[in-house]
Amino acid sequence: MAIALDLLVQLGQMLVVLALAPLLTGYVRMVKARLLRRQGPPLLQPYRDLLRLLRKEVVLAHSASWLFRVTPYLVFATTWVAAALVPTFAAGLVFSHAADMIAIVALLGSARFLLALAGLDVGTSFGGIGSSREMMIASLAEPAMLMMVFTLSLLAGSTQLSSIAASMQGSGVGLRVSLALALVGLIMVAIAENARIPVDNPATHLELTMVHEAMILEYSGRHLALIEAASHLKLLLYLSVIVCLFFPWGIAVSGQGLAAYFTALPVYVLKLAAGGFLLAVFETAIAKMRVFRVPDFLGAALMLGFLATLLLFVSRVT
C-alpha cells in the first residue's frame, strides 16, 4: 500500500511540474510587466502559445536530417524527467534514488548537446552562432554546477536530493559562508542556463545577442511547442533545485500520509511564486551584458563554487 501511494505521488509530481511550468513563465512575465508599468500578457498566455503551436503545421528545411526531427521530443523528455526527479513537495519517494544531482546535470547536458546539434544540422549561420555560444556557456556552467553539488554533498554525505534536503533541515547545519557562496553561484548558473537577463534576453530575437533562440529559429509547429515547453520546465527545475537544497522546509516525506502531501503542495507553489517574483525584480533592475562578458560572469560562479567547496572542506578538517 505504501509503495502504491508513493508511485501515485510520484506520478502526481510529474504532472504537477508539467502543469506549473508554463504558469511560472507567465507569472514572471506578468510581474515584469507590472514592474515596468505595462499591461503585459495575461498569466495563462504560455498555455495559449503552446496550444497555438501544437495546432500549426510543421515546416522543415530540405537539409534537415532525422536528428533535427527527433531532437524536440528527446529534449522535452529528458528535461521533463529531470524536473520530475527533483523533490518538489514530496521527498523519499520510489524513484528518489535516481534523484541524484549528478544524474540531473547529465540529463540537462544531454538535452543541451542535442539542441546544439540540431542548431548545426540545418546549416544556417544563426544556428551555428547559437550552438557555439551555448557550448561556450555550458563549458563553464556545468563545472560550476558540479562544484555546488560537491559543496552540498560534503555536508550531507550524499549527492541525492532527498538526502541533501533532509540534511539541510537538520539543526547541525547552521549559517555557513560556504552555503551562501554556493547559493549565489547556483543562482548565477540558473540565470545563464535559462538564458535570462543579464546573460540573454528571452523576449528579443536580436541576431548579435541571442543564444537559445538562435538554435531554434528553424523549428515550427509542434516541434517548437515541445522546445518551448522544455524551456518552461527547465526554469521550474532550477527554481525547484534551489528551494529543495537551500529552503527545504515544508517538503513532505514518504510515509507521512496524504494530508502531508496536500499541505506541502501549496507551500511549494508559494516558494515558486517567491522565486519567480525575485527573478522578475532582478531582470527589471539589471541590464543585459555583452556576450563576451558571459565567460567572466560564469567564471565568477565557478570561483564561488570552488571557494564554497574549499571552505566547507577546510572547516570539516579543522
Buried (B, 14 or more C-beta within 10 A) or exposed (E): EEEEBBEBBBEBBBEBBBEBBBBBBBBBBBBBBEBEEEEBBEBEBBBEBBEEBEEEEBEBEEEBBEEBBEBBBBBBBBBBBBBBBBBBBBBBBBBBEEBBBBBBBBBBBBBBBBBBBBBBBBEBEBBBBBBBBBEBBBEBBBBBBBBBBBBBBBBBEBBBBBBBBBBBBEEEEEEBEBBBBBBBBBBBBBBBBBBBBBBBBBEEEEEEBBBBBBBBBBBBBBBBBBBBBBBBBBBBBBBBBBBBBBBBEBBBBBEEEEEBBEBBBEBBBEBBBEBBBBBBEBBBEEEBBEBEEBBEBBEBBBBBBBBBBBBBBEEEEE
